[in-house]
Amino acid sequence: MIRRIQPVRRLAEALQALLIIGLPFLRIGGESALRFDIPSLQLHFFGVTLWMEEFFIVLSAIIFMTFLVVLATLLFGRIWCGWMCPQTVLVDFTRFVDKAAGKGLFSKAAALFGTFAVSVIAAASLIWYFVSPYEFFPRFVSGELGSVIGGFWIVLTGIFFADFALLRHRFCATVCPYAKIQSALFDRKTLVIAFDARRQDECMDCGACVKACPVGVDIRKGLSAACFNCAECIDACGRMMEKKRRSGTNGGLIGYFFGLPGEKGKFMRGNMLLVGSITALSFLFFIYLSLTRSVFDMTVLPGYAFPPRATAGGKVVNAFLLSAENRGKADLEIQVNARKEAEKAETGGIHVSPPHFSLRAGERKKVPFYVILDGVSKKGTTVPLTITAQPETDPRAIIKKKAYFTVPEEK
C-alpha cells in the first residue's frame, strides 16, 4: 500500500492554524506571548518586553530569519509554500469553494459565505497580534472597537475574501514575491517534486496528476515555477498506480527528490556551507544581543533650570536630569554615584543628591539630581565626570554616562 502524503500535510496545516490563532490568547506574565503594542511601541515576546530603543535586537532576529529562509529554500525548495505558508493553509481550509464551482447557486452561495466567515476570523487573528483578544472582544461586544481597528478589520477581511474566493492557489503562482525569488535560490540538489522520467514507460497517461494540481501544472513536462510543492500530484499518481495494480513497481511515478531523479551530486556543497555559516553567525549574534540586553537604561542631561552655583561654604553645585527607563517586569531601586574622570588637586570630594531613586516596572521618568563638588580652587573650569547608575538587585546592569561639571567664575 502506498503511503499518502496529504493526511500528514493536513495535520501539519491544522497544527499551524491552531498555533497562529491560539498564540495571541497565550499570556506570559500578564502580557500576550507575542504582540506589538502600537501605542507604547513595545514588542511583547514570550515574557520579554522590547522597547523601541531595543529594536536592533528585532533587526538581528530578522536578519537571522532571512538567512534561515534562504538556507531552507536552498535545501528543501518550496517546502514552506506547500506545507506551512498561511496562504496555502487557509486556501486548503476553504476547499469547498473548488468543490462548489460545478454545482448549483445554493452551493456556490454557501461556499462564499463559508469563505467570508474564514476571512473574518483570519483578519481578526492578524489584528490580535497588535490588539490583545482579551481587549478586542470586550470592545467589540460593547461597540467600542473604534474606527481604526474596525476599519482595518473590514479592509483585511475584504482582501482575504478576494484572495480565498478568486485567486486561491493562483496567488502562489502569480502574485507571491517569494515564489519569484525561490527560482534564483535553487540548485541541482534542492528538494523538488518531480516526475521520474526513468520510468516513463510505466505512465498510463491518465492525467490524474494534472487534475489534482491546484494550478494545473503537468509535472511530467518538467519543473515549473508555478508548482508550490503541495504534493497533491504524488498522492494522485500513487492512487492510480495502486488502482491499476502497479504499486509493486516502487510506488508512484512522482515524488520528492534532491535534484532531478537519477542525477548525482554532493549534498554538502559550497553555497549551502556558505549560507549555513552566515545563518549560524547571525543566530549567535542574535543570542549575544539577547543575553547582554539590560532591563535598565538612562541618559544624563544638564539641568538648565538650575544654573551652576557656588555656596558660601566653598562648594559648587551642578544640576542634572537623569532620564531613566525600567524595561523589566519588576520594580527597581537605582543607586546613583559620580566620580571625576581624573583626580585634580584643585578639587576635593564629590557626592550626589539624592543618591538613589525608585523606578517602577515599565516606567520611564526624568529624575533631577545634584552633583556637589568640595574644595574647588580654580574657577571658570569644567570637570569631566562619570555618572553611574546601578540597580540594587542586578549589579551587572550598571550604566555609565559622561557628563561635565561646570565651576562658575566668581562675580
N, C-alpha and C positions, 0 to 999 in steps of 0.2 A: 504493500500500500504506500502510495506517495504521500509524503508529509506535506501538509498545507501550510502556507506562509500567512495567509490572511487572518486566521484566528489569533495568531501571536501578534500580528500587526494591530488588529482591533483592540487587543488587550493593552498594548503599549499606548494607543491613542486614548483609550478610556482613562488610563492612569495619568496621562499628561493633562487631559481635560480636568480631571479631579484635582490635580496639583495646581493648575492655573486658577481655577475657580475657588478652590479652598484656601489657597495661601493667604489672601487678604483677611480671612477670618481668623487665622492663627495669630495669637498675641504673645509677645515675649516682654516681660517686664512692664505690662500695661500698655504697650505700643504694638502697632502692626509689625508683623515679622518682616514685611517688605513693602515700603510705601514711601513715596516722595511727597512731603508736605509742602505745597506751594507757598502758603502764607509765610511760613517760617524759613523756607528754603533749606529744609533739613531732610536728609535721607535716612530713614529707619531701615536698618539692615540686620535682621536676626539678633536683636538685642543691643546693637550698636547704633548710635545716632551720629551721623556725619554732618557737620555744618558746612556751609558754602565755602568757607575758607579751607576746608579739608577735601575739596573735590578733586584735588590732584590724586588722591587715593582711588577715587572712582575712575579717573582718567587712566591710571595704571591698570586697573581691572579691565577697562575697555580695550586697552592695548593687548593685554593678555588674551582676552576672549577673541579678539580679531585674529591673532596668530593661531589660536586654538582652532578656530573655524577653518582657517586656511589649511592647517595640518590635517584636520578631519576630512576636509574635501579632497586633499591630495591622496589620502589613504583610502577613504570609503566613498568618494564621489558624492552622489546626491542622496545619501542615506538620511540626512536631515530632512530633505524635502519629502521623501516618501514615508517617513516614519514618525517624525517629531514636529514638523512645522505646523503651527496653529491653523494656518490657512488650509492645509491638507486635512487636518483633523476635523475642522468644522464643516468642510465640504463633504467629508465622508459621513458625518453625522446627519447631513441633510440629503442622503442618497435617495430619499423618497421623491425629490424633485426630478431626478432622472427617470425613476420608475413611473411617475405620473405623466411624463411627456406624451406618451402614446395613448393615454386614457381620456375619459370624459372631462367636462368642465368642472364637475364637482371634485374630482380627484386633483385636478390642477389647482383649484382654489384652496383645497385643504393643504396641499403641498406648499403653496405660497404662504398660507397662514402659519404653518409649522416653521417655515424658513424665517418668517418675520419674528416669531417667538424666540428662535435661536439667536437671531440678530440682536434682539433686545437684551437677552442675557449676556451675550458676548460683549456688547457695548458697555453694559453695566459693570461687568467683571474687569474691563480695562480701566474704567473710572475708579474702581475700588483700590487701584494701586496709587491713587492720588487723594481720594477721599475715603476714609475708612468706612466699610459697610455698616459698622455699628453707629456711624453718624449718618450715612446715606439713607438707610431705611427709615429711621425716625423722621428725618426731614422730608422724605418722600411721602410718608403717610400723613404728615401734618400739612403738606402742601407748601413747605418752606425749602424746597430743593434749590431754588434760585434760578435766575435766568442763565447764568454762566454754565453751571453744572447741567441743568436741564437742556440747554442748547447743545452742549457737547454730546449729551446722551442721544438727542434726536439726530444730530449730524452723523455720529458714529453708527447709529442703527441704520440710517439710510445707506451709508457706504457699505456696511456689512451685508445688508439685504441685497443691494445691487450686485455685489460680488458673489454671494451664495446663490442667488436666483438666476443671474445672467452669465457671468464669467465662469464661475466654478473652477474646474481644473485648468481651463484655458488661461487663467491668471498666471499659473506656474510656467506655462509655455511661452507667454507673450509679454506680460507686464513685469513680472518679478525680476528685479535687477540682479539678485543673487544667481539666478539661472544663467544670466549672461556672463557673469564673472567666472562661473564654475568651469566653463569650457576652456578658459585660459589656465586653469589650475590642474587640469587632468594631465596625467602622463600615461605611459604604456602599461603601468602596473596598478592604476587606480581601480577600485572595485566598481564594476558596472554590471548591469543586467544585459545579457547578450544571447543571441541565438547561436547554438553550437553548429557552425557550418560543416564540421567534420561528420555530422550525422544528417546531412541534408537529405539523403535518400530515405530516411525514416519519416520525414514530414508528410503528413496526409493532406496538406494544403486545405485544411478545414476552415482556416481563418478565425479560429476561436481566440487566438492571441490578440488579433486586431479588434475584434468585437469587445473584448474585455478591457482594452486600453481606454482610459477616460479621455485621452487626447487623440485617439485614432492612429497611434504610431504602429507601423508594421515593423516589428523588431527584427524580422527575417531579412530586411534590407540593410541592416547595419545600425550602428548607434545613431541616436537622434538627440538634438539639443532639447527637444520638447519632452523627452522622457524624464520623469521625475522619480523614478525608481519606486513605484507603488507595488510592484511585484504581482499585479493582477494577471499579467500575461503568463507568469510562471505557473500559477495555480491553474489557469485555464488550459494551458498546454498539458499539464500533468493530468488533469481530469480526462481530457480527450485521449491521451495515451493509455490511461488506465481503462477507459471505457472500451477502447479497441484492443484490449489485452496486449498492449505493447509496453507495459510498465516494467517488464523484465529487462528491458534494454536500457538500464541506467536511468530510469525516470524520464521526465520531460526533456524537451529539446532546448528549453530556455532556462537560464539560471544565473546565479551570481558568479562572476569570475573576476579575479585580479588581473585585469588586462583582457584582451580578446582570447577566446578559447583556443588552446593549443600554443599560444605564444609563450616564449620563455624570457626570463629576465630576473634580475635581482630584486627581491622585495625591499632590502635595505639599499637605498640609492641616495646619491648626493643631495638632491633637492629636499628629500624627506629629512635627512640628517640636519641640513641647514635650518629648515623651518622648525624642526623639533627642538634644536638647540636654542633658537630665538624664543620659542614658546616657553621653554623651561626657564630661561633667564628672565623673561618678562614676568613669569609666575613668582620667581624668587624675589624679584624687585617689589612686586605687589605685597608679598608676605612681609618683606622687610619694612615697607611703609606702614603696614597694618600693625606690626609688633612695636614699632617705635612711635606710634601715634600717642600723643599726650591729650588727656582729657581737660587740661588746663592751658590757657594761653593768655597773654597780656601784651599791652602796648603802653609805653610810658610817654606822656605828652607834657609839655611845660604848662604850669598853671598861670595863664596870663592874667587871671583876675586878681592875683596876689603877687605883685612885683617883688623881686628880691629885696630884702631889707636887713639892716644890722640892728641888733638890740643894744641896750645900754651896757649889758654885761660882756660885750665883745663877741657875741655870737652872731652868725649870719644864717638867715632862714630863706630857703627857696621852696616854692610850692610846685607840686607836680600833680598830674592827673593820671591815674592808673586805670586803663580800660581793660577789664578782666572778663574772661569767659569761662564758664564751667560747662564743658561738653559731656560730662558724665551723668550718671544716674543717682549719685549720692552728693550730699552737701559737703562743702569743703571749708576748712579753716586755713587761711593763707597767711603765712609769715612773710613779712617784708623787711629786707635789710638793704643797706647801701654801704659801699666802700669806695675809697679813692683808688683809681687805677694805678697811681704812682704816689708813694708816700712823699710828702714835701715838708720841709722843715717849717715853712711859714703857716702851716695849718695844724690844728690839733685833732681832737676826737670828732667822731661823726655818729649821729643816730637819727632815727626816723620816728615820725609820729603820724598816725598810730602804727605800732609795729605789727599788727595783724588785723584781718577783717574776715567776715564770713561771706560765702558765695553759695547760694542755693543751687540745687541740681538744675541744669539747663538755663541758668541765669547769666545774663550779660549786663554788667553795670560799670559805671565810672566811679572810682574811689579817689577823692582828694587826699593827698598825704604831703607831709612836710619833711624836708631834709635839713638838719641843723648841724652846722659846722662850727667847732670851737676854735678859738685862738688863731684867727685869721689875721696875719700881719700885713699882707700885701693886698692893697685894694685895687679894684678895677681889673680883676683877673677872672679866668674861667678854669674851673677844676673839673677834669673828666671823672665821671662816676660810673659805677656798675650797680644797677638796681636789680636786686634778686628777690624773686617771689617763689615760694615753695609750699605746696600743700603739706599739712602735717601728717596726713595719712599715707602719702606717697612721696618719700624723699627723692625718688628718681625723677619725678615730674617737675624739675626745677627749671625756671625760666630766668634768663639773664638778659637785661637790656642796657644799652649805653645811654647815658644822659649827661648833661653838662650843668654844673653848679656855677652860678654867677655870683661873684663877690662885687657888690656895688661900690662905686667910688665915693669917697667922703665929700659931703657938700659943705 
